[in-house]
Amino acid sequence: MLGKILLVLLALIGLAGGGAAGYFLRPPPASPEAADECAPADLHAAPVGQAHGDGHGDAVATSEFVKLNNQFIVPLVNDGRVSGLVILSLSLEVRVGETETVYRAEPKLRDAFLQVLFDHANAGGFRGVFTGSANMDLLRTALTETARQNIGPGVIAVLVSDIVRQDG
């Protein structure tokens, strides 16, 4: 009987000690500015960049990244048949405040990006060493120009975050 009481007492002491440790070791509360940056509407946007305001070292975001929701799948066609696939994930670097503009124009932007990717594939851009620096720069430039035509000058760059070629 005494053993059972001792066991329950030790469990309660352990529970109280763990709760106290969790309370005293918790991280400090987030500032209201940090809460604004983590708002659900900005789940895909990550502010970056710095501009110096009054000389006190305050960082001001000058651009943000917008990850497009779905991957792009590009068929590789040789002699009239699909010989492989290229799968890409793209993100856009845009000026602060342009994230919503990107999401509103995403269907039109995806269509235009697919056309650029199909043209790149048909010109042989995904053959051989398709991840070479010159080849990737050509692709990024074409995608960035297309994004600016569809969204406007708020687009800074298009980034290829993932790329995979699967040969069939």
Secondary structure, 3 states (H helix, E strand, C coil): CHHHHHHHHHHHHHHHHHHHHHHHCCCCCCCHHHHHHCCHHHCCEEEECCCCCCCCCCCCCCEEEEECCCCEEEEEEECCEEEEEEEEEEEEEEECCCHHHHHHCHHHHHHHHHHHHHHHHHCCCCCCCCCCHHHHHHHHHHHHHHHHHHHCCCEEEEEEEEEEEEEC
